[in-house]
Amino acid sequence: METNKIYQGNCFELINKIDDESVDLVVCDGPFGVTENNWDKISNIQKYNLNLIKLFSRVLKKGGALYLFGKPDCVDFIDYRPYAALHSKIVWYQPSRLAQGRNSYTNNYDIIAYFTKGKTRIFDLDEIRVSQLVELEHRKRCENVPSVVNGKFSKTKFNEKGKNPGDVWGDIKQLTYKSKELIARELLNTIQKPVKLIERIVKASSREGDLVLDPFAGVGTTFVVCRQLKRNFIGFEIDQNLVTISHKRAKEAEEIVSRPRMISK
């Protein structure tokens, strides 16, 4: 299958054309099973996601990574262990959501389930470090405890490049109607994700030249990020209009990357 393009069609059929153990990273932002959109009407989202995990396990290289987006219960009640190891349920916190619950607490986050096929092959922490927010005095006090000075936590000391972003991502905001990168209002919160969110995933779990698969490509945000970060890409999308938008965005991203930089004197 040719790389660096999005194929129009059903991912469950198209994925059969990908060779075994040829993909380094899968970014899967598919149905959540919670809206009235036709593409999101899934009777059992856990069973649906288990089927996806099985398919991804075949095409992923040993140690390759899968990031699967969903709601808090997206991978509960299923046994994914024969196919992938779950490392984290990343909480993508979205405080700007309307809190209109009347009988319970409003859901203000999505889950990004981070799996690998066996032992992790790539986790490039230095590419995704975030600013330290701990006060200097408190940091120094923590670093002087025995388990940090001479023990197994010695590598947790302050790093000038920043810290691990952890498993709660509140620093990357969801798109709004005013976001410059939003393609169309009807894509908000269901199809289009922020570039920064996908960037963190691609930087953490792949390297230049690696192959990234997005089976629900939408408007091609993963494609755009891969062009910017020099990764190879394969995408699937059932909506031909979105495929056209995706290729246009990726081409524009490629042109920007290819432009010669002006050197100031």
PyMOL commands that set and color helices and strands:
alter all, ss='L'
color gray80, all
select helices_A, chain A and resi 11-17+38-40+45-59+125-127+136-143+146-149+154-156+185-187+195-205+221-229+240-258
alter helices_A, ss='H'
color red, helices_A
select strands_A, chain A and resi 5-8+23-28+60-70+85-93+109-116+168-169+211-214+232-237
alter strands_A, ss='S'
color yellow, strands_A
deselect
rebuild
show_as cartoon
